[in-house]
Amino acid sequence: MIVTDAKSFGEAIRKRRKQLGYTQAYLSAFTGMSVSFLSDLENGKPTIELEKAIRIANLLGVKLRSKKESLSQS
């Protein structure tokens, strides 16, 4: 999955969480992050805290890579 925005990032997080059989409540208890934050993250709310989002992604094994795109001028 290519993440292009907060919505697609949230979809990737939700998909992986469900693959692992975790509930938002379980993840909340394990990480100390609120269920409402996790819900906002999975729903693609654009104002989430990036550091927390990356922490959740890493915890779930969602690999984040940066891809350099060429900027061509015509």
C-alpha positions as CSV (number, residue, x, y, z in Angstrom):
1,M,0.0,0.0,0.0
2,I,1.3,3.4,-0.9
3,V,0.5,6.0,1.7
4,T,-0.3,9.4,0.1
5,D,-2.2,11.1,2.9
6,A,-3.6,10.8,6.4
7,K,-6.5,8.7,5.2
8,S,-4.4,6.1,3.5
9,F,-2.0,6.0,6.4
10,G,-4.9,5.4,8.8
11,E,-6.2,2.6,6.6
12,A,-2.8,0.9,6.6
13,I,-2.7,1.1,10.4
14,R,-6.2,-0.2,10.8
15,K,-5.6,-3.1,8.4
16,R,-2.4,-4.2,10.2
17,R,-4.0,-3.9,13.7
18,K,-6.9,-6.1,12.6
19,Q,-4.5,-8.6,11.0
20,L,-2.8,-8.9,14.4
21,G,-6.1,-9.4,16.1
22,Y,-5.6,-6.3,18.3
23,T,-8.5,-4.0,19.4
24,Q,-8.0,-0.3,19.8
25,A,-8.6,-0.8,23.5
26,Y,-5.7,-3.4,23.7
27,L,-3.4,-1.1,21.8
28,S,-4.4,1.8,24.0
29,A,-3.6,-0.1,27.1
30,F,-0.3,-1.4,25.7
31,T,0.9,2.0,24.4
32,G,-0.7,4.4,26.9
33,M,-2.3,6.3,23.9
34,S,-6.0,7.0,24.2
35,V,-8.5,5.1,22.2
36,S,-9.7,8.4,20.7
37,F,-6.2,9.1,19.4
38,L,-6.1,5.7,17.8
39,S,-9.5,6.2,16.3
40,D,-8.5,9.6,14.9
41,L,-5.3,8.0,13.5
42,E,-7.2,5.2,11.8
43,N,-9.9,7.6,10.4
44,G,-7.2,9.8,8.8
45,K,-7.7,12.9,11.0
46,P,-5.0,15.2,9.6
47,T,-4.2,16.8,12.9
48,I,-2.7,13.7,14.6
49,E,0.7,13.9,16.2
50,L,3.3,12.5,13.8
51,E,5.6,11.1,16.4
52,K,2.8,9.0,18.0
53,A,1.6,7.9,14.6
54,I,5.1,6.6,13.6
55,R,5.4,4.9,17.0
56,I,2.1,3.0,16.4
57,A,3.2,2.1,12.8
58,N,6.5,0.7,14.1
59,L,4.8,-1.2,16.9
60,L,2.5,-2.9,14.4
61,G,5.3,-3.6,11.9
62,V,4.1,-1.2,9.3
63,K,7.3,-0.2,7.5
64,L,7.5,3.5,6.5
65,R,9.8,4.4,3.6
66,S,10.5,7.7,2.0
67,K,10.7,7.7,-1.7
68,K,12.5,10.5,-3.5
69,E,10.6,11.6,-6.5
70,S,12.2,13.6,-9.3
71,L,10.8,17.0,-9.9
72,S,11.0,17.6,-13.6
73,Q,10.4,21.0,-15.1
74,S,9.0,21.2,-18.6
